[in-house]
Amino acid sequence: MFHLHKSTVGKALKDAVRNAKLCKRVTSHTFRHSYASHLLQAGYDIRTIQELLGHSDVRTTMIYTHTVKSRTLKETKSPLDF
C-alpha cells in the first residue's frame, strides 16, 4: 500500500495544471466540488451527497448546488405521482 503526502499530491496537481496550461485555479478541493456537482446532475438526493461528503450540516452541501443549472436538478416527486 502506498501512502501519499498532501504536499506530494499538491505539487503533482500544480505541475499537471501548469503543463495543461489551464487558466482556472485548480486544487485538490476542485475534485471534491466536481464530485458533488456530478452527483447533483445525476439526480442524487442532497442528503445522500451530504453523507458521502461527510458534511454535518446540509447547508454546507448546498454550496455545491450553485454550479448545477436548476433544470438539471430533479424535483422530488410525491409518492402519489407513481
Beta strands, then each sheet from edge to edge (+ up, - down):
end
